[in-house]
């Protein structure tokens, strides 16, 4: 049985920056309910937390909990949605892990930026795109680098 509940699936630019012709990737938000590993008496988890090595600390279940309180939210892609050798419940390389409180209070714009930064990795951020008269798309990055992309007018998609 999984400790995760899928909260949502959204498409994000696969390399963290939206531009004409970019590819998209599905990002899945996996919620870990508050009762997982909780120290709350009577829930059956008063001992060691088996998930402490890869999740934010367990929380006490609020007395007015309606089942919506999360211990953590883990963001993955279909490619990273597999367990480690140590635990089938631990994702190999999640994009981002937030505590339930962080997830509940983060503005969506900030969450979007954090997910895009994780998808971008160590690549520079895209700052602009421009179109030349020859239908060539030019991507300009924050480190001063440039990437020219030739347009494929039949499909409406750009390719590097």
Secondary structure, 3 states (H helix, E strand, C coil): CCCEEEEEEEEEECCCCCCCCCCEEEEEEEEEECCCCCCCCCCCCCCCCCCCCCCCCCCCCCCCCCCCCEEEEEEEEHHHCCECCCCCCCECCCCEEEEHHHHHHCCHHHHHHHHHHHHHCCCCCEEEEEECCCCEEEEEECCCCEEEEEEECCCCEEEC
